[in-house]
Amino acid sequence: MTKLHTSEIKLIVGLDENRVPEKLNWSAQDGGIDNEEAKAMLLSVWDSKKKESLKIDLWTKDMPVDEMKIFFHQTLVSLSDTFMKATHDEKMTATMKDFCNYFEEKLELKK
C-alpha cells in the first residue's frame, strides 16, 4: 500500500480587540513559504454534499483600497485561467476575460 502524502497550508490571523484582522501570515512548506505576511486573502472550498462553496475573505485594516482593486483584478484573471483548466470551456473563459478587461479599464488599473 502506498503511503499517503499530505501537505499543510497554515494561516494565522492576528485580530484587534474588535476581532478585525490586523495581521495575516501564511505558511506552505511544500511551496517554500514560511510565515509570510499578507494583507488580504480569499479562500473558497467546495462542499460536495451540500453542492455549495464555502469561503473566507479576510483583509487587514491597513490594506490600501488601491491595492485591493488590483488584488481583485488579479484574482478574477486567475479564476478565469483556473476555470479554463478545469472545464476547457473556451467560450465562457473568453467572456470572463472580457469582464476582467472591463473591470481593469473601469478601475483605471492599466498604466
Rosetta blueprint (number, residue, H / E / L):
1 M L
2 T L
3 K L
4 L L
5 H L
6 T L
7 S L
8 E L
9 I E
10 K E
11 L E
12 I E
13 V E
14 G E
15 L E
16 D L
17 E L
18 N L
19 R L
20 V L
21 P E
22 E E
23 K E
24 L E
25 N E
26 W E
27 S E
28 A E
29 Q H
30 D H
31 G H
32 G L
33 I E
34 D E
35 N E
36 E E
37 E E
38 A E
39 K L
40 A E
41 M E
42 L E
43 L E
44 S E
45 V E
46 W E
47 D E
48 S L
49 K L
50 K L
51 K L
52 E E
53 S E
54 L E
55 K E
56 I E
57 D E
58 L E
59 W E
60 T L
61 K L
62 D L
63 M L
64 P L
65 V H
66 D H
67 E H
68 M H
69 K H
70 I H
71 F H
72 F H
73 H H
74 Q H
75 T H
76 L H
77 V H
78 S H
79 L H
80 S H
81 D H
82 T H
83 F H
84 M H
85 K H
86 A H
87 T H
88 H L
89 D L
90 E H
91 K H
92 M H
93 T H
94 A H
95 T H
96 M H
97 K H
98 D H
99 F H
100 C H
101 N H
102 Y H
103 F H
104 E H
105 E H
106 K H
107 L L
108 E L
109 L L
110 K L
111 K L
